[in-house]
Amino acid sequence: MSPDPLISIVDDDDSLRVAMVGLVRSLGYRASGHPTAEAFLASGEVAAASCVITDLQMPGMGGIGLKRALDAGDVHVPVIMITARTESVLLESARESGALCLLRKPVETDALIDCINRALAA
């Protein structure tokens, strides 16, 4: 694990993104927020991320597309996906993408913390 892990949060919901950044920082980690997958990929911090938390469904590239883009770029960072969606096909696609965790909105804090701990231990 990096001595100063960076958790990158990608979500088009401004209030949720800000809240998650605050939560991650309260746990003692560095955190950054991005409104889109494309913004995260262009941010220059992809290689520095120790974990990515991303919404499954967003305008433009969603969480599954982001995971595929990271894999295609040979960036093997643990990805936690969150969603309010319930379609079984979509949820199965998220699991098959290799996401470390798939959490339902509203996200339970303890479950998110557990997933972050698992990601940083990987």
C-alpha positions in Angstrom: 0.0 0.0 0.0 1.2 3.5 -0.8 2.3 5.5 2.3 -0.3 8.2 1.4 -3.1 6.5 -0.5 -5.2 8.6 -2.9 -8.9 7.6 -3.3 -10.4 9.0 -6.5 -14.2 9.4 -6.5 -16.0 9.7 -9.8 -19.7 10.6 -9.6 -21.9 13.0 -11.5 -24.0 13.7 -8.3 -22.2 16.7 -6.9 -23.6 16.3 -3.3 -22.7 12.6 -3.1 -19.2 13.2 -4.6 -18.5 16.0 -2.1 -19.8 13.8 0.8 -17.7 10.9 -0.2 -14.6 13.0 -0.5 -15.2 14.3 3.0 -15.8 10.8 4.4 -12.6 9.5 2.8 -10.6 12.4 4.1 -12.0 11.9 7.6 -10.6 8.4 7.4 -7.1 9.9 6.9 -6.7 9.3 3.2 -6.2 11.8 0.4 -9.3 12.1 -1.8 -10.2 13.8 -5.1 -13.5 14.1 -6.8 -14.3 14.1 -10.5 -17.8 14.7 -12.1 -17.2 12.3 -15.0 -15.1 9.3 -15.9 -13.6 11.3 -18.7 -12.6 14.1 -16.3 -10.9 11.5 -14.1 -9.0 9.9 -17.0 -7.8 13.4 -18.2 -6.9 14.5 -14.6 -3.3 13.2 -14.6 -3.9 11.3 -11.4 -4.9 7.9 -12.7 -1.5 6.3 -12.0 -1.5 7.8 -8.5 -4.9 6.5 -7.5 -4.8 3.7 -4.9 -8.5 3.1 -5.3 -11.3 4.4 -7.5 -14.9 4.7 -6.3 -17.2 5.3 -9.3 -20.9 5.5 -10.0 -22.1 2.8 -12.3 -24.4 5.0 -14.4 -23.3 8.5 -15.5 -23.6 10.6 -18.6 -20.9 9.6 -21.0 -18.7 6.8 -19.8 -20.1 4.9 -16.8 -18.3 2.9 -14.2 -18.0 -0.3 -16.3 -16.5 1.7 -19.2 -14.1 3.4 -16.8 -13.0 0.0 -15.4 -12.5 -1.2 -19.0 -10.5 1.9 -19.9 -8.3 1.5 -16.8 -7.7 -2.2 -17.7 -6.9 -1.3 -21.3 -4.4 1.3 -20.1 -2.7 -1.4 -18.0 -3.8 0.5 -14.8 -4.7 -2.2 -12.3 -6.3 -0.2 -9.5 -9.1 -1.6 -7.3 -12.5 -0.2 -8.4 -15.5 0.1 -6.1 -18.8 0.7 -8.0 -21.9 2.3 -6.5 -25.4 2.4 -8.0 -29.0 3.1 -7.4 -29.9 0.8 -10.4 -31.5 -2.6 -9.8 -31.5 -4.2 -13.2 -29.9 -7.7 -12.8 -28.2 -7.6 -16.2 -26.5 -4.3 -15.3 -25.4 -5.5 -11.9 -24.0 -8.7 -13.3 -22.0 -6.7 -15.9 -20.6 -4.6 -13.1 -19.5 -7.8 -11.2 -18.1 -9.3 -14.3 -16.0 -6.2 -15.1 -13.8 -7.0 -12.1 -15.0 -4.4 -9.7 -13.8 -5.2 -6.2 -17.1 -4.2 -4.6 -20.6 -3.2 -5.9 -22.6 -1.2 -3.4 -26.2 0.1 -3.6 -27.2 3.7 -3.0 -27.7 4.9 -0.5 -24.3 3.6 0.4 -23.8 2.3 3.9 -20.8 3.9 5.4 -19.5 0.8 7.1 -19.7 -1.2 3.8 -17.9 1.5 2.0 -15.1 1.7 4.6 -14.8 -2.1 4.4 -14.4 -2.0 0.6 -11.8 0.8 0.9 -9.8 -1.2 3.4 -10.0 -4.3 1.2 -8.9 -2.2 -1.8 -5.9 -0.7 0.0 -4.9 -4.1 1.3 -4.8 -5.6 -2.2 
